[in-house]
Amino acid sequence: MLTFRSPFLVTWGYLIKSFKPLAAVTIAFSMNSMSQYAETFVSGSISVPIEHRFYPYTDNGGTSLAIAGEDFCVVASDTRQSEGFLINARYSPKAFKLSETAVLATNGFLADGFALVKRLEQRLEWYKHSHNKPMSISALAQMLSTTLYSKRFFPYYVGNLLGGLDENGRGVVYSFDPVGSYKPEVCRAGGSAAALVQPFLDNQVSFKHQPTATRTLSLEMAVKIAKDAFTSATERDIYTGDYLEIFVIKRDGITVEKMELKKD
């Protein structure tokens, strides 16, 4: 009598016979695992891996702006330092005088802003001792760019606005991203309320959507625009408020004006 065996059945039987010890081990392991899980559920506690994360940054809020004029530059920043819905400090400046012709405003992580300013001040002092003259703002902008880029793998968590006067006494503004990319601007806003302030500056300073505008921007008008911008921003942005510091940079030096903003 002839018997017909399917090749599939022959192959399957051979595999089972060959890997019988392995199958037994697998079944035993599965049974042990099931018993362990059963004990876990019976005891009422589940043991799962715990993920530990480290995030070194935070955003401390605040807003800054800079406006360049014919023979002046205005840099303004609020002083509120917050985290989430908590106000840590009501007077924590974000704008810093680096030289007689340059002011830097930082927004983002406050500690990184302080560390960056300290490093820049040190390098400016070295430059003055080496060359017997202060660094120009264009050179300062390039130095700030390379400083930020050198930390690109663990960057300073800040956005920067650098404002001042160039070698010809004209106002200039440079905006930076956290890794050093920068470009010159006529006006720029940064920080938590930048989306609210920038369109206002585009219209009132750059005269965008005003094809017939021919007036030039005066210092008094620039200061008034800065005050109006922050007064409006505090109505919509909870991370901006308390006080406003306005740095006015001219040939004869830098003056600072302080104005109160909303406290709530």
MIGUBA-515073 format. One record per residue: residue number from 1; chain; x, y, z of N, C-alpha, C in turn. Coordinates in Angstrom, 2 decimals, always signed. Atoms other than C-alpha are relative to their C-alpha. Example, Ala and Ser with C-alpha at 12.3 -4.5 7.8 and 13.67 -1.06 7.14 Angstrom:
// MIGUBA-515073
num cadena n.xx n.yy n.zz ca.xx ca.yy ca.zz c.xx c.yy c.zz
1 A +0.89 -1.19 +0.00 +12.30 -4.50 +7.80 +0.90 +1.20 +0.00 $
2 A -0.82 -1.19 -0.06 +13.67 -1.06 +7.14 -0.77 +1.09 +0.73 $
This chain:
// MIGUBA-515073
num cadena n.xx n.yy n.zz ca.xx ca.yy ca.zz c.xx c.yy c.zz
1 A +0.85 -1.19 +0.00 +0.00 +0.00 +0.00 +0.89 +1.24 +0.00 $
2 A -0.80 -1.21 +0.09 +1.41 +3.38 -1.01 -0.57 +1.08 +0.89 $
3 A +0.42 -1.13 -0.85 +1.29 +6.27 +1.44 +0.63 +1.28 -0.54 $
4 A -0.49 -1.28 +0.54 +1.64 +9.86 +0.33 +0.21 +0.97 +1.17 $
5 A -0.34 -0.98 -1.04 +3.37 +12.33 +2.62 +0.27 +1.37 -0.65 $
6 A -0.19 -1.36 +0.51 +3.15 +16.04 +1.98 +1.39 +0.50 +0.37 $
7 A -1.33 -0.59 -0.33 +6.58 +17.75 +1.75 -0.09 +1.00 +1.15 $
8 A +0.15 -0.97 -1.08 +5.24 +20.46 +4.06 -0.05 -0.69 +1.35 $
9 A +0.09 +0.73 -1.26 +4.34 +17.93 +6.75 +1.33 -0.62 +0.38 $
10 A -1.31 +0.59 -0.28 +7.71 +16.22 +6.42 +0.96 +1.07 +0.54 $
11 A -0.88 -1.08 -0.44 +9.56 +19.52 +6.75 -0.37 +0.50 +1.38 $
12 A +0.46 -0.46 -1.31 +7.42 +20.68 +9.70 +0.35 -1.00 +1.10 $
13 A -0.35 +1.01 -0.98 +7.95 +17.38 +11.47 +1.48 -0.02 +0.31 $
14 A -1.45 -0.02 -0.21 +11.68 +17.58 +10.96 +0.41 +1.18 +0.88 $
15 A -0.34 -1.17 -0.80 +11.80 +21.11 +12.38 -0.38 -0.19 +1.45 $
16 A +0.43 +0.24 -1.38 +9.83 +20.11 +15.44 +0.93 -0.96 +0.70 $
17 A -0.90 +0.99 -0.60 +12.05 +17.11 +16.01 +1.37 +0.59 +0.27 $
18 A -1.34 -0.56 -0.15 +15.25 +19.13 +15.52 +0.06 +1.03 +1.11 $
19 A -0.03 -1.10 -0.96 +14.28 +22.07 +17.74 -0.87 -0.29 +1.22 $
20 A +0.81 +0.39 -1.15 +12.44 +20.13 +20.40 +0.57 +0.55 +1.31 $
21 A -0.53 -0.60 -1.25 +14.84 +21.22 +23.22 -0.26 +1.49 +0.09 $
22 A +0.23 -1.44 +0.00 +14.54 +24.83 +22.18 -1.46 +0.32 +0.27 $
23 A +1.42 -0.20 -0.23 +10.76 +24.61 +22.09 -0.34 -0.22 +1.47 $
24 A +0.26 +0.26 -1.41 +10.77 +23.11 +25.58 +0.47 +1.15 +0.88 $
25 A -0.51 -1.13 -0.77 +12.93 +25.93 +26.89 -0.91 +1.21 -0.15 $
26 A +0.88 -1.13 +0.26 +10.68 +28.52 +25.25 -1.30 -0.13 +0.76 $
27 A +1.25 +0.22 -0.72 +7.56 +26.99 +26.73 +0.20 +0.19 +1.50 $
28 A -0.28 -0.15 -1.43 +9.18 +26.80 +30.17 +0.18 +1.46 +0.38 $
29 A -0.20 -1.43 -0.26 +10.28 +30.43 +29.96 -1.33 +0.74 -0.01 $
30 A +1.30 -0.65 +0.08 +6.79 +31.48 +28.92 -0.83 -0.30 +1.23 $
31 A +0.76 +0.35 -1.20 +5.27 +29.59 +31.82 +0.50 +0.75 +1.21 $
32 A -0.57 -0.74 -1.13 +7.66 +31.19 +34.29 -0.40 +1.47 -0.07 $
33 A +0.38 -1.40 +0.14 +6.93 +34.64 +32.88 -1.46 +0.20 +0.37 $
34 A +1.43 -0.11 -0.32 +3.20 +34.03 +33.13 -0.24 -0.09 +1.50 $
35 A +0.18 +0.13 -1.44 +3.53 +32.93 +36.73 +0.47 +1.26 +0.73 $
36 A -0.48 -1.24 -0.61 +5.58 +36.04 +37.56 -1.02 +1.12 -0.17 $
37 A +1.00 -1.04 +0.22 +3.00 +38.32 +35.96 -1.24 -0.26 +0.83 $
38 A +1.16 +0.33 -0.83 +0.26 +36.46 +37.77 +0.24 +0.43 +1.44 $
39 A -0.31 -0.42 -1.36 +2.03 +37.05 +41.08 -0.04 +1.52 +0.13 $
40 A +0.00 -1.47 -0.03 +2.46 +40.73 +40.18 -1.40 +0.55 +0.09 $
41 A +1.37 -0.50 -0.01 -1.20 +41.24 +39.43 -0.72 -0.37 +1.29 $
42 A +0.66 +0.41 -1.25 -2.28 +39.31 +42.52 +0.45 +0.91 +1.14 $
43 A -0.49 -0.84 -1.09 -0.05 +41.41 +44.76 -0.50 +1.43 -0.09 $
44 A +0.60 -1.33 +0.15 -1.63 +44.59 +43.34 +0.96 +1.08 -0.43 $
45 A -0.97 -1.00 +0.45 +1.56 +46.37 +42.13 +0.66 -0.49 -1.27 $
46 A -0.62 +0.33 +1.28 +3.04 +46.48 +38.64 +1.36 +0.68 -0.07 $
47 A -1.35 -0.53 +0.11 +6.77 +46.93 +38.20 +0.31 +0.26 -1.48 $
48 A -0.30 -0.37 +1.38 +7.56 +48.84 +34.98 +1.25 +0.87 +0.00 $
49 A -1.19 -0.88 +0.07 +10.70 +50.63 +33.78 -0.39 +1.47 +0.15 $
50 A +0.23 -1.43 -0.20 +10.91 +54.29 +34.83 +0.97 +0.77 -0.89 $
51 A -0.83 -0.80 +0.89 +12.17 +56.77 +32.24 +0.47 +1.26 +0.72 $
52 A -0.59 -1.19 -0.63 +14.53 +59.42 +33.62 +0.51 +0.93 -1.10 $
53 A -0.38 -0.96 +1.02 +14.92 +62.54 +31.49 +0.64 +1.23 +0.64 $
54 A -0.65 -1.23 -0.45 +17.15 +65.58 +31.84 -0.13 +1.03 -1.11 $
55 A +0.15 -1.09 +0.97 +16.20 +68.81 +30.06 +0.59 +1.25 +0.63 $
56 A -0.74 -1.07 -0.69 +18.62 +71.64 +30.84 -0.55 +1.40 -0.22 $
57 A +0.46 -1.33 +0.37 +16.59 +74.53 +29.43 -1.38 +0.32 +0.56 $
58 A +1.34 -0.49 -0.26 +13.59 +76.63 +30.31 -0.13 +1.37 -0.65 $
59 A +0.24 -1.31 +0.61 +12.00 +79.75 +28.86 -0.52 +0.94 +1.07 $
60 A +0.37 -0.95 -1.05 +11.85 +82.70 +31.25 -0.79 +1.21 -0.52 $
61 A +0.91 -1.02 +0.53 +9.69 +84.85 +28.95 +0.66 +1.35 -0.21 $
62 A -0.48 -1.35 +0.23 +9.98 +88.55 +28.28 +0.10 +0.35 -1.47 $
63 A -0.01 -0.50 +1.38 +10.15 +90.69 +25.15 +1.03 +1.12 -0.14 $
64 A -0.96 -1.07 +0.31 +12.75 +92.95 +23.53 -0.26 +0.50 -1.41 $
65 A +0.04 -0.55 +1.35 +12.88 +95.22 +20.51 +1.18 +0.93 -0.21 $
66 A -1.08 -0.93 +0.37 +15.47 +97.30 +18.68 -0.39 +0.73 -1.26 $
67 A +0.33 -0.85 +1.14 +15.03 +100.19 +16.25 +1.24 +0.81 -0.37 $
68 A -1.16 -0.75 +0.49 +17.79 +101.73 +14.12 -0.47 +1.26 -0.70 $
69 A +0.30 -1.27 +0.64 +17.64 +105.40 +13.12 +1.19 +0.55 -0.75 $
70 A -1.07 -0.61 +0.77 +19.77 +107.79 +11.12 +1.26 +0.20 +0.84 $
71 A -1.15 -0.26 -0.87 +22.03 +108.75 +14.03 -0.26 -0.48 +1.43 $
72 A +0.32 +0.52 -1.33 +20.61 +106.74 +16.94 -0.47 -1.44 -0.13 $
73 A +0.56 +1.35 -0.07 +19.50 +103.31 +18.03 -0.74 -0.13 +1.34 $
74 A +0.81 +0.22 -1.19 +16.80 +102.34 +20.53 -0.12 -1.50 +0.25 $
75 A +0.15 +1.40 -0.42 +16.89 +99.01 +22.41 -0.85 +0.00 +1.26 $
76 A +0.92 +0.02 -1.14 +14.01 +98.28 +24.79 -0.31 -1.43 +0.40 $
77 A +0.29 +1.33 -0.51 +13.22 +95.31 +26.99 -0.76 +0.11 +1.31 $
78 A +0.71 +0.02 -1.29 +10.84 +94.47 +29.82 +0.85 -0.74 +1.03 $
79 A -0.82 +0.56 -1.09 +12.04 +93.17 +33.18 -0.64 -1.19 +0.71 $
80 A +0.65 +1.13 -0.67 +9.63 +90.36 +34.07 +0.72 -1.29 -0.30 $
81 A -0.59 +1.34 +0.16 +11.21 +86.97 +34.67 -0.99 -1.02 +0.54 $
82 A +1.04 +0.95 -0.38 +8.73 +84.10 +34.73 +0.33 -1.39 -0.52 $
83 A -0.11 +1.38 +0.46 +8.41 +80.37 +34.24 -1.37 -0.63 +0.13 $
84 A +1.38 +0.48 -0.04 +5.06 +78.94 +33.28 -0.92 +1.11 +0.47 $
85 A +0.90 -0.99 -0.54 +2.46 +80.76 +35.33 +0.53 +0.62 +1.30 $
86 A -0.63 -0.52 -1.20 +4.92 +81.75 +38.06 +0.92 +1.16 -0.36 $
87 A -0.90 -1.13 +0.17 +6.59 +85.18 +38.21 +1.12 -0.13 +1.02 $
88 A -1.15 +0.16 -0.89 +10.06 +84.65 +39.64 +0.53 +1.34 +0.49 $
89 A -0.52 -1.32 -0.37 +11.13 +88.31 +39.62 -0.67 +1.04 -0.89 $
90 A +0.62 -1.08 +0.76 +9.61 +91.61 +38.56 +1.04 +0.96 -0.58 $
91 A -1.06 -0.82 +0.58 +12.91 +93.35 +37.92 +1.22 -0.88 -0.26 $
92 A -1.13 +0.81 +0.45 +15.32 +91.15 +36.00 +0.36 +0.46 -1.41 $
93 A -0.29 -0.60 +1.31 +16.91 +93.15 +33.16 +0.43 -1.02 -1.04 $
94 A -0.39 +0.85 +1.13 +17.32 +91.55 +29.75 +0.85 +0.75 -1.01 $
95 A -0.84 -0.80 +0.90 +19.20 +94.40 +28.03 +1.25 +0.45 +0.76 $
96 A -1.27 -0.25 -0.67 +22.88 +94.98 +28.81 +0.88 +0.89 -0.88 $
97 A -0.93 -0.88 +0.69 +25.32 +97.72 +27.86 +1.35 -0.70 -0.12 $
98 A -1.28 +0.66 +0.23 +28.38 +96.12 +26.28 +1.14 +0.98 -0.24 $
99 A -1.00 -1.04 +0.23 +30.20 +99.28 +25.20 -0.73 +1.33 -0.12 $
100 A +0.61 -1.32 +0.14 +29.59 +102.98 +24.60 -0.83 +0.14 -1.26 $
101 A +0.77 -0.06 +1.25 +28.05 +102.17 +21.22 -0.81 -1.27 -0.25 $
102 A +0.69 +1.26 +0.25 +26.42 +98.75 +21.71 -0.76 -0.45 +1.24 $
103 A +0.86 +0.57 -1.04 +23.59 +97.23 +23.76 -0.53 -1.33 -0.51 $
104 A +0.47 +1.33 +0.35 +22.62 +93.56 +23.75 -1.25 -0.33 +0.82 $
105 A +1.22 +0.47 -0.65 +19.10 +92.31 +24.54 -0.14 -1.49 -0.24 $
106 A +0.12 +1.45 +0.09 +18.60 +88.61 +25.28 -1.38 -0.43 +0.48 $
107 A +1.28 +0.58 -0.41 +15.40 +86.57 +25.53 +0.08 -1.51 -0.05 $
108 A +0.00 +1.46 -0.06 +14.88 +82.96 +26.52 +0.35 -0.47 +1.39 $
109 A -0.46 +0.55 -1.27 +16.75 +81.13 +29.27 +0.89 +1.03 +0.67 $
110 A -0.69 -1.11 -0.66 +17.89 +83.79 +31.75 +1.44 -0.34 +0.36 $
111 A -1.36 +0.38 -0.41 +20.94 +81.90 +33.06 +0.95 -0.04 -1.20 $
112 A -0.83 +0.01 +1.20 +22.25 +81.35 +29.53 +0.26 +1.43 -0.49 $
113 A -0.21 -1.40 +0.37 +21.73 +85.05 +28.82 +1.09 +0.65 +0.83 $
114 A -1.04 -0.54 -0.88 +23.83 +86.02 +31.84 +1.38 -0.56 -0.35 $
115 A -1.28 +0.63 +0.33 +26.55 +83.52 +30.90 +0.56 +0.56 -1.31 $
116 A -0.45 -0.54 +1.29 +26.68 +84.83 +27.33 +0.51 +1.43 +0.16 $
117 A -0.43 -1.39 -0.20 +26.90 +88.48 +28.42 +1.34 +0.06 +0.73 $
118 A -1.27 +0.02 -0.74 +29.68 +87.68 +30.89 +1.16 -0.39 -0.91 $
119 A -1.06 +0.43 +0.92 +31.67 +85.90 +28.19 +0.33 +1.10 -1.00 $
120 A -0.24 -1.09 +0.95 +31.22 +88.78 +25.73 +0.74 +1.15 +0.66 $
121 A -0.69 -1.08 -0.71 +32.27 +91.37 +28.31 +1.47 -0.32 +0.20 $
122 A -1.40 +0.40 -0.19 +35.43 +89.40 +29.01 +0.79 +0.14 -1.30 $
123 A -0.70 -0.07 +1.28 +36.35 +89.16 +25.33 +0.13 +1.45 -0.48 $
124 A -0.11 -1.43 +0.36 +35.61 +92.87 +24.79 +1.13 +0.66 +0.78 $
125 A -1.09 -0.56 -0.81 +37.99 +93.71 +27.64 +1.35 -0.45 -0.54 $
126 A -1.26 +0.47 +0.59 +40.71 +91.52 +26.14 +0.33 +0.75 -1.29 $
127 A -0.22 -0.71 +1.27 +40.24 +93.21 +22.76 +0.47 +1.42 +0.26 $
128 A -0.39 -1.37 -0.29 +40.52 +96.68 +24.28 +1.45 +0.07 +0.50 $
129 A -1.38 +0.02 -0.49 +43.74 +95.78 +26.11 +0.99 -0.34 -1.12 $
130 A -0.91 +0.42 +1.07 +45.23 +94.21 +22.97 +0.14 +1.05 -1.09 $
131 A -0.01 -0.92 +1.14 +44.30 +96.93 +20.45 -0.10 +1.48 +0.40 $
132 A +0.09 -1.38 -0.49 +43.95 +100.05 +22.64 -1.16 +0.78 -0.62 $
133 A +1.20 -0.65 +0.52 +40.51 +100.80 +21.21 -1.19 -0.94 +0.22 $
134 A +1.16 +0.86 -0.18 +36.96 +99.55 +21.69 -0.35 -0.72 -1.30 $
135 A +0.40 +0.78 +1.18 +35.54 +96.95 +19.33 -1.20 +0.66 -0.68 $
136 A +1.12 -0.55 +0.75 +33.24 +98.21 +16.58 -1.20 -0.95 +0.07 $
137 A +1.19 +0.83 -0.15 +29.68 +96.95 +16.52 -0.07 -1.08 -1.07 $
138 A -0.02 +1.05 +1.03 +30.18 +95.08 +13.24 +0.91 -1.15 +0.41 $
139 A -0.88 +1.05 -0.50 +33.12 +93.22 +14.75 -0.62 -0.72 +1.19 $
140 A +0.68 +0.62 -1.14 +31.09 +92.63 +17.91 -1.09 -0.96 -0.47 $
141 A +1.02 +0.90 +0.54 +28.27 +91.15 +15.84 +0.63 -1.29 -0.52 $
142 A -0.68 +1.20 +0.50 +30.72 +88.77 +14.14 +0.51 -0.86 +1.15 $
143 A -0.48 +0.76 -1.15 +32.25 +87.79 +17.48 -1.15 -0.71 +0.71 $
144 A +1.16 +0.64 -0.61 +28.80 +87.11 +18.93 -0.46 -1.19 -0.83 $
145 A +0.40 +1.11 +0.87 +27.98 +84.96 +15.92 +0.91 -1.22 +0.18 $
146 A -0.92 +1.13 -0.17 +31.12 +82.82 +16.28 -0.09 -0.59 +1.41 $
147 A +0.16 +0.49 -1.37 +30.59 +82.58 +20.05 -1.22 -0.92 +0.09 $
148 A +1.21 +0.83 -0.01 +27.07 +81.24 +19.55 +0.21 -1.28 -0.80 $
149 A -0.21 +1.18 +0.85 +28.16 +78.89 +16.75 +0.93 -1.01 +0.66 $
150 A -0.91 +0.92 -0.68 +30.95 +77.44 +18.89 -0.73 -0.87 +1.02 $
151 A +0.80 +0.78 -0.96 +28.23 +76.23 +21.28 -1.20 -0.66 -0.67 $
152 A +1.18 +0.46 +0.75 +25.93 +74.85 +18.56 -0.48 -1.38 +0.44 $
153 A +0.43 +1.33 -0.43 +25.88 +71.31 +20.00 -0.63 +0.02 +1.40 $
154 A +0.65 -0.21 -1.29 +24.81 +72.60 +23.42 -0.21 +1.51 +0.13 $
155 A +0.02 -1.46 +0.22 +23.68 +76.14 +22.54 -0.52 +0.79 +1.19 $
156 A +0.65 -0.95 -0.91 +22.88 +79.16 +24.63 -1.46 +0.12 -0.45 $
157 A +1.43 +0.02 +0.35 +19.08 +79.01 +24.76 -0.55 +1.42 +0.08 $
158 A +0.42 -1.40 +0.02 +18.60 +82.70 +23.95 -0.06 +0.49 -1.44 $
159 A +0.02 -0.77 +1.23 +17.60 +84.89 +21.05 +0.55 +1.39 +0.32 $
160 A -0.73 -1.24 -0.31 +19.69 +88.05 +20.78 -0.32 +1.10 -1.00 $
161 A +0.10 -1.21 +0.82 +19.19 +91.58 +19.48 +1.15 +0.92 +0.41 $
162 A -1.14 -0.88 -0.24 +22.31 +93.73 +19.17 -0.25 +1.32 -0.71 $
163 A +0.25 -1.31 +0.58 +21.79 +97.44 +18.64 +1.09 +0.98 +0.38 $
164 A -1.01 -1.00 -0.31 +24.16 +100.39 +18.45 +0.28 +0.89 -1.19 $
165 A -0.44 -0.91 +1.06 +26.06 +102.79 +16.19 +1.22 -0.59 -0.70 $
166 A -1.16 +0.48 +0.74 +28.48 +101.87 +13.42 +1.10 +1.06 -0.03 $
167 A -1.15 -0.90 +0.04 +31.76 +103.60 +12.54 -0.37 +1.39 -0.52 $
168 A +0.44 -1.27 +0.56 +29.87 +106.34 +10.69 -1.06 +0.69 +0.85 $
169 A +0.98 -0.59 -0.89 +27.50 +107.04 +13.58 -1.43 -0.29 -0.37 $
170 A +1.35 +0.39 +0.39 +24.48 +105.42 +11.92 -0.50 -1.14 +0.89 $
171 A +0.57 +1.06 -0.81 +22.12 +103.21 +13.89 -0.06 -1.32 -0.75 $
172 A +0.05 +1.34 +0.58 +22.34 +99.46 +13.25 -0.62 -0.96 +1.00 $
173 A +0.60 +1.05 -0.82 +20.46 +96.43 +14.55 +0.33 -1.34 -0.64 $
174 A -0.26 +1.36 +0.45 +21.50 +92.78 +14.27 -0.86 -0.96 +0.82 $
175 A +0.78 +1.04 -0.69 +19.21 +89.86 +15.09 +0.69 -1.34 -0.19 $
176 A -0.72 +1.28 -0.02 +20.60 +86.42 +15.99 -0.95 -1.12 +0.39 $
177 A +0.65 +1.19 -0.53 +19.26 +82.93 +16.35 +0.94 -0.67 +1.00 $
178 A -0.85 +0.56 -1.07 +20.62 +80.65 +19.14 +1.32 -0.61 -0.47 $
179 A -1.25 +0.62 +0.45 +23.35 +79.13 +16.93 +0.84 +0.93 -0.86 $
180 A -0.92 -0.95 +0.58 +24.82 +82.31 +15.47 -0.37 +0.60 -1.33 $
181 A +0.41 -0.63 +1.25 +22.98 +83.08 +12.23 -0.53 +1.39 +0.30 $
182 A +0.42 -1.37 -0.28 +22.45 +86.83 +12.02 -0.08 +0.81 -1.28 $
183 A +0.09 -0.92 +1.14 +21.58 +89.67 +9.69 -0.36 +1.40 +0.52 $
184 A +0.36 -1.37 -0.41 +21.23 +93.48 +9.87 -1.47 +0.27 -0.25 $
185 A +1.43 -0.32 +0.08 +17.75 +94.88 +10.40 -0.19 +1.50 +0.19 $
186 A +0.41 -1.35 -0.36 +15.98 +98.22 +10.57 -0.71 -0.02 +1.34 $
187 A +0.69 +0.18 -1.28 +13.77 +97.01 +13.41 -0.26 -1.47 +0.18 $
188 A +0.22 +1.42 -0.28 +13.29 +93.68 +15.12 -0.51 -0.16 +1.42 $
189 A +0.51 +0.35 -1.32 +11.33 +92.24 +18.04 +0.35 -1.45 +0.29 $
190 A -0.30 +1.37 -0.41 +12.19 +89.11 +20.00 -0.65 -0.31 +1.33 $
191 A +0.58 +0.40 -1.28 +10.82 +87.11 +22.90 -1.42 -0.49 -0.13 $
192 A +1.31 +0.63 -0.07 +7.42 +85.91 +23.98 -1.08 +0.77 -0.74 $
193 A +1.02 -0.82 +0.69 +5.44 +88.82 +22.46 +0.51 +0.48 -1.36 $
194 A -0.56 -0.45 +1.28 +7.50 +89.10 +19.25 -1.05 -0.03 -1.11 $
195 A +1.02 +0.10 +1.04 +4.55 +87.97 +17.12 -1.00 +1.14 +0.07 $
196 A +0.89 -1.14 -0.14 +2.52 +90.87 +18.50 +0.70 +1.32 -0.35 $
197 A -0.72 -1.27 +0.15 +5.21 +93.57 +18.35 +0.55 +0.18 -1.41 $
198 A -0.65 -0.14 +1.29 +6.88 +92.80 +15.01 -0.90 +0.60 -1.09 $
199 A +0.84 -0.65 +1.02 +3.88 +93.63 +12.76 -0.19 +1.49 +0.25 $
200 A +0.13 -1.43 -0.34 +3.50 +96.93 +14.61 +1.24 +0.77 -0.43 $
201 A -1.25 -0.65 +0.41 +7.18 +97.77 +14.01 +0.10 +0.06 -1.53 $
202 A -0.05 -0.01 +1.46 +6.93 +96.77 +10.34 -0.83 +1.14 -0.58 $
203 A +0.89 -1.04 +0.51 +4.09 +99.22 +9.87 +0.46 +1.40 +0.39 $
204 A -0.30 -1.33 -0.51 +5.28 +102.13 +12.02 +1.45 +0.44 -0.20 $
205 A -1.41 -0.33 +0.17 +9.06 +101.94 +11.53 +0.45 -0.22 -1.45 $
206 A -0.38 +0.28 +1.39 +9.58 +100.25 +8.15 -1.01 +0.53 -1.00 $
207 A +1.05 -0.57 +0.84 +6.36 +101.85 +6.79 -0.50 -0.98 -1.06 $
208 A +0.56 +0.99 +0.91 +5.26 +98.60 +5.18 -1.51 +0.20 -0.10 $
209 A +1.41 -0.23 +0.32 +1.81 +98.75 +3.56 -0.36 +1.48 +0.09 $
210 A +0.22 -1.44 +0.07 +2.24 +102.54 +3.50 +0.80 +0.55 -1.19 $
211 A -0.80 -0.38 +1.18 +3.37 +103.24 -0.07 +0.22 +1.49 -0.15 $
212 A -0.14 -1.45 +0.16 +2.87 +107.00 +0.26 +0.78 +0.64 +1.14 $
213 A -0.71 -0.56 -1.16 +4.83 +107.40 +3.52 +1.39 +0.48 -0.43 $
214 A -1.31 -0.58 +0.37 +7.84 +109.70 +3.05 +0.74 +0.56 +1.20 $
215 A -0.63 -0.60 -1.16 +8.61 +110.79 +6.61 +1.17 -0.84 +0.49 $
216 A -1.12 +0.69 -0.63 +11.83 +109.88 +8.39 -0.30 -0.17 +1.48 $
217 A +0.27 +0.33 -1.40 +11.85 +108.35 +11.85 +0.91 +0.83 +0.91 $
218 A -0.77 -0.77 -0.97 +12.93 +110.69 +14.64 +0.21 -0.81 +1.26 $
219 A -0.27 +0.69 -1.26 +14.33 +109.65 +18.00 -1.23 +0.03 +0.90 $
220 A +1.19 -0.10 -0.85 +11.25 +110.91 +19.84 -1.09 -0.96 -0.45 $
221 A +1.00 +0.92 +0.51 +8.97 +108.91 +17.56 +0.39 -1.45 +0.26 $
222 A -0.44 +1.37 -0.26 +11.09 +105.76 +17.96 -0.24 -0.40 +1.45 $
223 A +0.24 +0.27 -1.42 +10.89 +105.98 +21.77 -1.49 -0.17 +0.25 $
224 A +1.45 +0.10 -0.17 +7.13 +106.56 +21.57 -0.53 -1.31 -0.56 $
225 A +0.42 +1.28 +0.59 +6.71 +103.54 +19.28 +0.37 -1.16 +0.93 $
226 A -0.42 +1.05 -0.93 +8.70 +101.39 +21.73 -0.95 -0.08 +1.20 $
227 A +0.92 -0.02 -1.14 +6.47 +102.47 +24.62 -1.38 -0.53 -0.38 $
228 A +1.31 +0.47 +0.45 +3.28 +101.90 +22.64 +0.01 -1.50 -0.27 $
229 A -0.10 +1.42 +0.30 +4.49 +98.47 +21.51 -0.07 -0.85 +1.27 $
230 A +0.00 +0.77 -1.25 +5.13 +97.27 +25.06 -1.31 +0.18 +0.77 $
231 A +1.29 -0.20 -0.66 +1.96 +98.84 +26.44 -1.05 -0.92 -0.60 $
232 A +0.94 +0.90 +0.67 +0.00 +96.86 +23.86 +0.32 -1.47 +0.28 $
233 A -0.39 +1.41 -0.19 +2.00 +93.64 +24.33 -0.39 -0.51 +1.38 $
234 A +0.34 +0.46 -1.36 +1.35 +93.53 +28.08 -1.48 -0.30 +0.16 $
235 A +1.43 +0.29 -0.05 -2.39 +93.44 +27.39 -0.31 -1.42 -0.49 $
236 A +0.25 +1.30 +0.63 -2.03 +90.16 +25.48 +0.96 -1.10 +0.45 $
237 A -1.02 +0.99 -0.33 +1.12 +88.44 +26.75 +0.27 +0.03 +1.50 $
238 A -0.17 +0.05 -1.46 +1.31 +87.32 +30.39 +1.47 -0.07 +0.40 $
239 A -1.42 +0.12 -0.32 +5.10 +86.85 +30.17 +0.74 +1.32 -0.16 $
240 A -0.60 -1.32 +0.18 +5.74 +90.55 +29.46 -0.67 +0.98 +0.95 $
241 A +0.60 -0.98 -0.91 +5.28 +93.28 +32.04 +0.95 +0.54 +1.03 $
242 A -0.68 -0.59 -1.16 +6.33 +95.05 +35.25 +0.70 +1.31 -0.34 $
243 A -0.71 -1.24 +0.32 +8.91 +97.55 +33.93 +0.57 -0.09 -1.41 $
244 A -0.61 -0.10 +1.32 +10.31 +98.73 +30.61 +1.26 +0.85 +0.09 $
245 A -1.27 -0.73 +0.08 +13.94 +99.77 +30.12 +0.29 +0.33 -1.46 $
246 A -0.27 -0.46 +1.36 +14.71 +101.85 +27.03 +1.41 +0.59 -0.06 $
247 A -1.37 -0.48 +0.21 +18.36 +102.29 +26.00 +0.03 +0.83 -1.28 $
248 A -0.15 -0.89 +1.15 +18.95 +105.25 +23.69 +1.49 +0.20 -0.25 $
249 A -1.42 -0.04 +0.34 +22.32 +105.05 +21.94 +0.24 +1.11 -1.00 $
250 A -0.36 -1.11 +0.87 +23.75 +108.24 +20.43 +1.51 +0.21 +0.06 $
251 A -1.44 -0.27 +0.03 +27.19 +109.66 +19.66 +0.55 +0.45 +1.36 $
252 A -0.46 -0.54 -1.27 +27.40 +111.39 +23.02 -0.21 -0.96 +1.17 $
253 A +0.12 +0.99 -1.06 +26.66 +108.20 +24.97 -1.33 -0.72 +0.00 $
254 A +1.21 +0.81 -0.14 +23.90 +105.89 +26.16 -0.78 +0.47 +1.21 $
255 A +0.90 -0.37 -1.10 +20.94 +106.95 +28.27 -1.04 -1.09 +0.16 $
256 A +0.99 +1.03 -0.31 +18.42 +104.67 +29.97 -1.23 +0.66 +0.58 $
257 A +1.28 -0.49 -0.50 +14.76 +105.48 +30.50 -0.82 -1.19 +0.50 $
258 A +0.77 +1.07 -0.62 +12.54 +103.39 +32.76 -1.47 +0.39 +0.08 $
259 A +1.43 -0.26 +0.00 +8.75 +103.09 +32.51 -0.72 -1.20 +0.62 $
260 A +0.77 +1.08 -0.61 +6.23 +101.08 +34.49 -0.96 -0.61 -1.01 $
261 A +0.97 +0.74 +0.81 +4.14 +98.41 +32.76 -1.00 -0.69 +0.93 $
262 A +0.99 +0.72 -0.80 +1.25 +96.26 +33.91 +0.68 -1.01 +0.93 $
263 A -0.56 +0.93 -0.99 +1.95 +94.20 +37.02 -0.77 -1.32 +0.06 $
264 A +0.79 +1.25 -0.08 -0.73 +91.54 +36.48 +0.20 -0.84 -1.26 $
